[in-house]
Amino acid sequence: MASTSKASRFFELADQREYALCQSINRTTRFRPVKGYFQLVSRLGDGWFWYALILSIPFMAPAQGQNIAVLMTFTGLTCTVTYKGLKHWLIRERPFISFPAINCATPPLDRYSFPSGHTLHAVCFQTMLFATLPALAWAILPFTLSVAASRVVLGLHYPSDVAAGALIGGLMGWTSVQLFSDLLQLSQTVAAG
């Protein structure tokens, strides 16, 4: 309980500091093409884009694609558990809840704001792709950046939520690939020995 109240006080201060930036970024939703683009990106970032990508990787990279797809699936599930746990433990209200001047341009998937789960997943998968399939990673990068931007543009997150999601997701993606590489080397050593 004490850590929740400390987090609550910290977020209240951070919210006040980030409000003006959130509001100015959120104003771009007044332009219908901007709002429509980021709503589409947000919807695809709910998981649909990533599900399609994971299912197609074995066909795009027959030699290693199946292993990468399985690793991305299990890492994605770990990301979901991580961000949901953090959101319910830290309890930061979304910008449009705390500040009615910020327009919620699309319904959120859950109540709390910190960290951004969309960004966490996007950066996690982006990191994994850069480590395993760099050519594909470069092609996916504009989508990942759009997902991160959409969270603030649509009034769903503060920039610090997005930054935290990116940091956590990047670390989780990198760690997952490193652990998988270590396990693969160990299994090859055992098989050869």
Secondary structure by P-SEA (a helix, b strand, c coil): caaaaaaaaaaaaaaaaaaaaaaaaacccccaaaaaaaaaaaaaaccaaaaaaaaaccccccccaaaaaaaaaaaaaaaaaaaaaaaaaaccccccccccccccccccccccccccaaaaaaaaaaaaaaaccaaaaaaaaaaaaaaaaaaaaaccccaaaaaaaaaaaaaaaaaaaaaaaaaaaaaaaaaac
